[in-house]
Amino acid sequence: MSPARRLFAVACAVVLPIAPAAAQGWIEHPRGAIEKVRSVVQVTVTGRVARVTVEEWFRNVGALLDEGSYLYPLPGEAVFSDFSLWQGDRELKGEPMDAAQARAIYEEIVRRRRDHRELKGEPMDAAQARAIYEEIVRRKRDPALIELAGHGLLRARVFPIGPGETRKITLRYTQMLDRVGDAWRFRYTAGTGAGAAASSSFRMQVDSAARFGEPYSPTHRLSASRRDDRIELTLADSSTRGDLELFLPLARILVGMSLVASQPVGEDGFFMLLLAPGRVEAPSMHRDLVAVLDVSGSMSGDKLDQAKAALVQLLGTLRSGDRFRVVTFGGSVRRYAAGWTAGSADAVRAAQEWVRRLDTDGGTNIAGALGEAFAEPPAEGGLGVVVFLTDGMATVGETDPERIADQAERSRGVFRVFAFGIGYDVNTYLLDRLTERARGVTEYLRPGGDIEQAVAALASKVASPVLTDLAVRADGVELYDLQPRSLPDLFGGDELVVFGRYRGAGSPKGVPDGPGERVVTVTGRRSGREERFSTGGRFGSEQPGTDYIPQLWAARKAGALSSDIRLHGANPEIVTELKRLALRYGILTAYTSYLVQEPSVAARGIPLPAAMPRDQAGVGAVQQSQRERRLANSYNLDAVVVTAAPLADSLAAAPGDRAGRSRRVGGRLFVWRDSAWTDIAHGDSLRVVRVAAFSDAYFALLRALPELAQPAALEPAVLVAGRRVSIKIEAGGQTTWTDGELERLVREFRG
């Protein structure tokens, strides 16, 4: 294998799209006959120290003896120590290098590629290094290499592997975890391409589990379990791509806080705030619970049996000091007792027996049931919760969904409302209107779904209220456009993740931690008293590895705007904002999916739906509500991808087009159009500047606009939209820049 090809292999393993469960290590070898067949990554966290063990199996599939160098890239910003590298029972002499050293090695290999001499490690200045680096990118015609910088490298010579033999290499190293507010932060850069394995796994074990709340990853879905004071973590989907970012919240008496912020060049910043409540052994906040159950004729049979069992379980979570009411509705409205009943053990048992004896009763008087539910306000300083279960639409009394929703909103007061729609005959417009401003949520259960399990999950959540009426602020920084817009209440064991924007992050006087360090404060009410919790947050600079923050913020806002349009009708302003989000961040929704069609179609504008959707019930209405909810409550990047995937896959191109699919790259959405990957934000009115791929102009452009690095990897041509100009990278186009031309282009592109 030539030194130039070695560089190509190194760069591919560092920068190509990555599968997190596949470790990055690979072997560069002259004949290309060594393949990785299995990879196992295990991480043990003790205190602030993570001990990482990477086991990888390599097989020589060729006919000749083969050997080479084992290479393992490391995140450039992390602190590593205590390396050991083994091939079977023989220790290899590993050579760890930081990002600057690794970059020099990459480029030195290229510099020596023509005469194939051994590496001498000769120093190069920045201009030499850049020239060599760009030469190999130009020669290999691989745009992925533009993201090579920023990684360290561990390199070691491995012993020969015979034909058909499989050898295991074990790498062990220690990494110190970063402290972010009240959480430890772990990052793992995984590999594909040269670093991919046919079989792979990732597992983390965290000791002293009592010290931590529930682990959270904004980039991946986790599977977590607790056993013998340990937390066991695996990836719920090992095929998910992207670097793994993981937070381990430190357990606090009441609330722990962690904030990560980043400010892209030329615009307001983004932030993510993680609130992790501690375990509440004896909640001091009392609850006033109203359980409302549909007993209309359509609920007969197994549905009613499950719903009654769920209500019995819900009542069983009441504690001394709590109060409750039970309301049922069919053709008429009934209540268990007049006024509130104290949640004593005897009273709860009596109410449970009353629920068990319930039977069906004719029609569906939703308006009357809601009026009775809100008739008795909760106590001052307590938490009022209404749990509403129904399987149908109003047929008795007031039947107009909009008038029912308006009346309920006027009567609700300070109650939190949680609704369950059972089956597909429910009115999604009405149920979503009931909960949207009530700091609650609507959950839809498919026909035959487990009602008891769903209500039990809610009962467990609301059993331990920690803080209500939350608000967040930062000293000297304006926080705005929070998602969710109305912060929900905080319950024990239920983390809250808030995304938002910020502006104004100058260096405060007298702050020893440096420019941009600010105090972030969350306030809330607990048993009638205001509580405050604070943490430090660094604002005002672009942080590496935080691309997920603007993407998740945009996904949540798009979901909220889509719901607004469906529930309250559209106006040009809200539709324009939703369109802007879709174009800027590549978010697909039911109202924006057709923007990936021909520009002439999108130019005609998004049709404005009526104030109330025509189809309020049925499978389609339920699925639309669920899609909007998933998007508006995006917890990690998986939620964004899953929400968009069905729509993206439906955008099939004509036969012969590029795989007939859209591509989401670098927070943008591209579609295959006119023989190029086209940013859906591009409009016919934007001027297009064409740049020849791998030319001098190309490399200068990517140095000036590093945000084009990921889109530039789309081949054979890509069109990227800016604020006032679009840039097309293709085989043809200009190869050099005149004086001042590139600087003007950057200003126009960023606006």
N, C-alpha and C positions, 0 to 999 in steps of 0.2 A: 504494500500500500504506500503510495507516494506521500511525502509530507503534506502536500496540498490536500490530498484526500483525507489525511488525518485531521487537518483543520476542519474540513467539511463535516466529518463525523462528530468532532467535538462540538462544533456550533450547532449542528442539528439536535444533538442530545440536550443542549442547553435551551434552545429557543423554540423548537417546534411545539404544536399543541400537545399538552401533556396529560397523561392518565395518572391520577394521584396515587394509585396503589402500586404503580410500577416504579421502582427505585431508578435512579439515574445512571448508575454505573454501567459501563460497557467496556469491551476490549477492542482496541484498535489493533489490527493485525494485517499482515501483507496479502493474504490470499482471500480474505472475506469469507472464511468458512466456519467461523466461530459464532454461534447464535446463543442468545440468552433464552433459557427455557422456563425459568421460574424465578420469582423474586418475592422475598418475605421481609417486611419492615416491621420492627417492634420497637416501641418507645416506652421507656419507664420514667415517670416523673416523680422525683423525690425532692420536696421543698421547691427550690427554684431551678433545679438542675434536671435536664432531660438527657437520658442516656439512650442513644440510638444504636440499634443493631440492624444492619442490612445484610441479609444472606441472599446470594445470587448464584444460580447454577448456569454454567455455560457448557455447550456441547460442540465438539468439533464435527461438523457434518461433512467435511471434506475427506479426501483420500490420503492427505499428507499430514505429517506432524506440523502443528501450527502453534505460534506464540504471539505475544504482543504486549501492550501496556494497558493496564486497567485504569480507567479514568472515571472520576466521580465529581461532578460539579456541586458546589456548595453555595448557598445564598450569601451574597457579598456582605450584607449588613449584620449577619449573625456572628456570635463569638463561639468558636469551637476549640476543643482541647482533647487531650487523652486519646489520640488516634491509635488504633491497632488494626492491622490488615492481615488476613490469613488466607492461604490457599490450602484447604484441607487442614493438616496439622503443622504446616510450615508458615512461619511469619514472613510477610513481605515487608520490604522497606518502603513505606509510604512517604511521599513528599507533599505535605500540604502547602498550598499557596493561596495568598489573598487574591482579590479580584484583579488588582493591577499586575501582579506577577503572572496570573493565569492569562491575562490578555496579552502580555508580552510573549508568553509561550505560544499562544495561538499564532500570533503574528510572526514570530521568529520561524516557526515551521514553514510558513508561507514564503518567508524571505529566502529560505534555503531550498525551496522546492525544485529549482532548475538543476542544481548540481547534486542534490540528494546527499549532501554532507551531513555529518552528525551535528546536533545542536551544540553550540558553544555558549549560549546564554549571553551574547553580546548585548549591551544596553542600546536602546534606541530612544531618540527624543519623540515627543508627541507627534510631530509632523511625519516622521518616518513610519511610526506605528500606524497612523491613520492611512497613509498611502498604501502600506502593505495590506492592511485589512480590507480596504476598498478594492484593491486589485484582485484578491481572492474571491470577493463577492461578485465582481465583474466577470471573473473567469468561470466561476461555478454557476453563474446565473441563478443563484438561490437567494431571493429577497429575505428569507427568514433570518439570514445571517446578520441583518442590520440590528437585531436585538441582542447581539452576543455579549455586550458589556454588562458588568454588574455581578458576575458570579466568580467565586473562587474555584479552585480545582485541586483535587487530590489525585496524584498520579503515582503508579508503581508498576514495575516490570513483573509480569507473571511468568510462571514456569510453563514449559511446553505442554500442550494437550494433544494426545494421540488421536488418530482417526477413530471416530465413534465413541470416544471417551467423554464423560461428563465430569466437570470439576466444580466444586463449590468455593466461592470466595466470600469471606465474612469481613465486614467493615464495622468497627465500633468507634463511636466518638461521643463526646459530651458537649452539650449545648446549653448555655445559660438562657433562661426565658426572660423576655422583656417584661417590665412592670408597666401596665397601662391602667392608671387609676386603681381600682380595687380588683384587678384581674391580672393573671399571668397570660402572656401571649406567645403562642408557638406557631412557627411557620415551617412548612416543609415543601421544598421544591422537588417535584417528581419528574420523571422522564418518560419519553416515548421515542419513536424513531429508533435510533441506535440503542436507546435505553429501555425499550419496551420488552416485556416478557409475555409468553403465552399464558402463564399462570402467575397471579400476583395477589398479595394481601397486605393490609396495613392494620396494625393494632397498637393501641396505646393503653398503658396501665398507669393510673394516677394513685399514688399512695396517700394515706391520710385523707380519705374521702370526706370526712366531716369538716375539713377546712375549706371545702369548695361547694359552691352552688352547682347548678346544672350547666355543663359545658355548652358552649355555643360556637357554631361556625357560620359566618356569613357566606362562605363559599361552597360548602358541602353539607349534605344531610348526614347526620351522625346517628349511630345506634349506640345507646349508652345503657349500662347496667351497673348497679352498686352491689358489692359483695365483700364481706369481711373487711370493711373500712378501705375498700379500693373501688375505683371507678374504672370500668373496662369500656373502651371506645373503639368502634370500628366504623368504616364508611358504609352507609346504607346502600350506596350504589358505587361499586368500584370502577364503573365505566365513566363516571363524571370527570370532566376535564378541568384543568386549572390548578394552580398552586393552592395548597391547603392552608387556610388561616383559621386558628383555633384559639378561643378565649376560655380560660378557666377562672370563673369569678370566685374571689375569695369570700368565704362565708362571713357575713357581718351580722350584728345583733338584729338590725332591722333592714337596711338597704345598702347595697354596694353599688358603686357607679364606676363606669369606664367609658372614656370618650376617645374616639379617633377622628381626626379632621384632616382634610386635604383641600388645597386651593389650586385648581388648574390655572395655567397661565391665562391672564386676561379676563377672568370672570370671578364672580363670587364663589365662595368655598362651599364644601359639603361636609357634613359631620354624621357620625353614627354614635348614639348614646345607648349604652347597655345598662339597664337597671336590674339588679339581681337581689330580690328580697331574701333575707335570712329565714330560717325556719322559725315559724311562730308557734310556740308550744301552747300558749294560752292567750288567744286573741283578746285584746281589750276593746275591740270595736264590735258592738252588737249588731245583729242583722234582724231586719223585719222582712220576712219572706212571704210572698204571695204566689201560690201555685194555682195555675189556671189550666183546666183540662177540658178538652172537647170530648163530649160523650154523645155526639150526634149518631144517627143510625149507621153512617158509613164507618164508624169506629168499632163496630161490633166484631166479636171474635178475638183473634190473637192480638190485633192492634190494641184493643182496649185492655186486654190482660197485661200486655207489656207496659202500656202507659200507666196503669194502676201500680204495677210493681215498681216502676221508676219513681212515681210520686211517693210511695211508701219509703223508698230508699232516700229520696231527697229530704223528706221530713225527718228521717233518722239522723241527719247531719246537724240538726239543731242542738244548740247548747243552752245551758242555763243563762238567762239574760236575753236570749233571742225571743222573737215573737213570730207568729205565723197566721196566715189566713189561707183557706182552700176554697176555690171558686170553680164550679163546673157549669158547662153550658151545652145545651142542645136546642130544643125548641124554646126552652126557658132557661133562666139563670138561677142557680142554687149556690148557697154558701154553707160552709161547715158550721159557722157560728157568726153571730153579729160582732163586729169589731175584731180587735186583735186578741189572740189567745197566747198566753205565756208558754214558752217552750219547755215546760217541765216534762219529765219522763212520762208521767201519767197522762198528761194532755196529749203528748205526741202519740202514745200508744192508742188512745181513743180515736184520734184523727186518722191514724193508719187503718184502724178497723172500719171506720166510716168510708174511707177510700176503697177498701177491698170489696165493699158491698155495692159499689156504684154499678149502674147498668145504663144502657143506651137510651136516648130520649130525642127522637124526631130530628128536627132541622138544626141549623147552625146560626146561633145568635151571637156573632162575634162582637158587635157594637155593645150589646148589653153586658157581655162578659168583661170587656175592657173597662166600661164605666164602673162596674163593681170592683174590679181589681184596683183602680186608682182612687176609690172613694175614701179610703182611710190612709192619710199620709203617714210616712214613717216617722219615728221619733227623732228629735233633734240630736245630731251627733252619731246616729246610727246609719247603717247602710240598708237602703230599701231596694229589694230585688224582686222583680216579677218574672216568673218562669211560665211561658205560654206555649201550650202544645195543641196543635190542630192538624186535621188531615184534609180540610176542605175549604170552601168559599162561603161567604155569608149568604144565607137564604131566608133568615128571619130578622125582622126589624129593619134597621138601616142596612142596605146592601151595597151602596155605592162605595167602592174601596177608597176613593179619594176623600170623601166626607168622613168615613170612619177613621182614616189616618189623621186627618186634620183635627178631629175631635179628640182623638187619643193624645196627640201632641199637646193640645191645650190643657188636658186633664192630668197628664203624666206627672207633673211636678218634678221631684228629684229622684224618682224611681229609676233604677237601671232595669232594662228589659232584655231578656234573653228568650228567643223564640225558636221553636222546633216545628218545621213543616214536614209532615209525614206523607210520603208518596208524592205523586206528580200532579195531583188535583188541587194543590194549595195555591193561593193567590200570592205570588212572589212580590208583586208590587206592594201589597198591603203589609206583609210581614217584614220586608226590608225597610219600609217607611217607619214601622213601629220601633225598629232597633237602631236606625242610622244615627240618631242624635241622642240616644239614651245610653250611651257608653256600653252598649251590649252588642249582640251579634245574632244573626239568624243562621241556623244550621238546618240543612235539608237532608232528610233520610230517605233513601230509596225504598220502594215498596218491599216489605219483608225485612227492612233493616232493623238493627238491634236498638230499639228505643231505650231500653233500660240502660244499656252501656253508654249511650250518648248522654243521657241525663245524669248518669253517675259521674261521668267525666266533668260535667259542669258543676255538680254538687261538690266534688272534691276541690275544684278550683275556687269556688266562692266561699268555701268553709273557713278560710283564713284571710280575711281582708287586712291589708297592711296600710295602704294609703289611698285616699280618694281625692278627686279634684286636683289632679297633678298639673303643675306648670313648671317650665324650665327657662332659665335665663343665664347669661354669661356676662361677667363684668367687662365693659368696654367693647363688647361684640354684640351685634344685632343678630339674633337667631330668628329665622322666619321660614315660612312654608314647611312646617313640620308635618311629617307623615308617620303615624296617623294624625289628622288635623285636630281631632278632639282626643286628647290622651286618655286612654282607658284607666280604670282603677287598677291598683297593683295588689296582687294576691300572693300569699306565701307559696313558694315553689313554682311560680309562674313568671318567668323573666319577661321584661318588656324591652323591645328594641325600637328606638326612635331614630328616624333619618330626617335630615333637614338641611337648609341652606344657611349661610352666614355671610355677613359683610362687616368690614371694619375690624381689622386685627392688628393694629399698630403695637409697637413695643411699649408696655406699661412701665411707669417709673417704679423703681424700688422692688422689682421682681427679680430675684437672683437667678431664676432658671432660664433667663434669656428672652429674646424677642418672641412675642406671640404666646407666651404662657399666661393663661387666664383662669380665673375661678369660675366653674360652672356649678350652678345651684339648682336643685330640684326641690320644690315645695309641694306639700300635700296636707291633707287633713286626716287626723286620726283621733277618733273619739271626741270630736268637737274642737280639737286643738290643732294649730298649724305646726307641722314638722318641717325641718330643713336638712338637706344633705348636700354636701359639696365635694367636688374633686377638681383636679387641675386638668386643663386641656390646652394643647399647643395648636394655635391657629396661625394662619397667614403664610403657609408654605405648602408646596406640593410634596406629599409623602409617597414614597415608592410602595407598590403593592397594594394600593387602596382603590383600584379601579372599580371594585364592587360597590363602593359607597354611592357614587352618582347613579350607577345602574339600578341599584335597589331603591334609591329615592325616586327615580323616574318611574320605575315599575309601580310603586305604591301610588304615586300621584296619578298615573294613567288609570289605574283601577278605580280610584276615587272619583275622577272626572267622568269615567264611563258610567259609574253608578249614578252620579248626579244627572247625567243626560237621560238615563233610563227612568229615574224616579221623578225628576222635576222638569224634564223637557230641556231643549237646547236653545242657546242663543249664540250669535256669531262669536262672542268673546270666548266662551268656554270651549267651543268646537275648535277655534283657532289655537287655543292653548293645548288641547289634546293633540291636534295635528302637529304642533311644534315639538311636543314631547316625543311623538312617534318618529318624527324625522330625525331629531337630534340624537335620541338614545336607542333607536331601533326597537321600540316597543310595539308589539302587535296587539290590537284589541279588535272587538267586533266592529268598532266605528272607524278603524284606521287600516284594516288589513288590505283594503283595495288600493291604498296609496302606492303599493308596489306594482300596480299595473302601469299601463302606458301613461306618460305625463299628461297627455291630453285628457285622460279620464279623471285623474286626480285634480287637474286644474279646474274642473267644473265645480269643485267644492264638495264638502260632506253634506248630505241632506240632513235637514234639521227635523228630528223626530218630534212627535207631539209630547205634551207635558206628561202624559200617562201612556205607557206602552200598550199597544193593541193586544198583544199576546201576553197575558199575565199569568197564565197557568199552563201546565203541560211540561213535557220533558225539555223542550227547548228553552222555556222561560226559566226553569230550575237550573239548567246547565249554564245559562248566561249569567244568572246571579252568582253561581258558584265560581265561574271564571273571574268575574269582577272582584269577588271577595278574596280569592287566592292572590290576585295581582295586588290588590290594595293592602294585603297583609303579608307580602313577600318577606320571608324570613331568611332565605339564603338564595343564591343564584339559581339553584335547582328550580325554585318556584317560578322564576322568570322564564327559564327555558321551557319548563313543562307547560306553562300557560300559553306560550307562543307557538310551541311545536305543532299542534294540530292545524293552526292557521297557516304557519309557514309551509307545512307539507302540502297544504291544499293549493298552494300557488304554483301548480305544475306549469312548466313552460311548454312550448310547442315541441314536438318530436325533434331530436337532434340538438336541442339547446343544452347548455351546460348543466347536466344532471337534473335539470328541471326544478331547482330548489333555490331558496334564498340563503344568504350567509350573514351571520351576525359576527362582526369582527370589531374589536376595539370600541364597543359601545355604539356601533353603527349597524344599520341593516342595509345589505346590498342584495340586488336582484340581477339575474343574468338578462341583459338587454342590449341589443345591437352589438353583440360580440364582446361585451365588457361587463365586468361586475360594476353595477351602477348604484351609488348611494341614493336611497329613496329621498334624501333631502335635496337632491339636485333638481333645479327647475330650469326650464328653457330660457328664462331671463338671465341666468348666471353665465358670465363669460367663462370659457374653458381654456386653461393653459395646458398644453400638451408637453410632457417631458419624456425623453427617451430613457427606458429602463437601463440601469447599470452604466449610465454615462456620467461624466463629471457633473453635469447639472443635477442628475438624480441624487448623487451622494451629497452634494451641497444642499439640496432641498431637504433631505432627511436629517441632516445636521441642524438645519434651521427650523424644521417643523418635525420634531421627534414623534408627535402624535400620529404622523402618517406611517410609522414603522409597521404596525400591524396590518392596516389596509393594504400597504404596498406588497404584502406577501400574496395577495390574490392575483392569480395569473389566468390568462395571458395579459389582461389589461384591467385597470381599475379606475373608476371615476369617483373622486371624493369631493363632497360639497363643503365649501366654507361659507363664511358670512356674506362676502361680496364677490367671490370668485370660486370656481371649481378647478380641481387639478386632475388631469388624466395622465396616468403612467402607462405607457404602452411601448411597443417595439419602435415606433417612429416618434417624432417630436424633437424638441430642441435639446441640444447636448451641452450647451454652455450658457452662462448668464452674462449679460452686459453689466457694466458698473451700475449699482443701485437697483437693478431689476429684481433680484431675489428679495431684497429688503422690502420693496414695494409690494411684492406678491405676499409676503408673510403678513404685512399689515392688512391687506385686503382679505386674506383668508381668515384671519382671526377677528377681523372687524374692529 
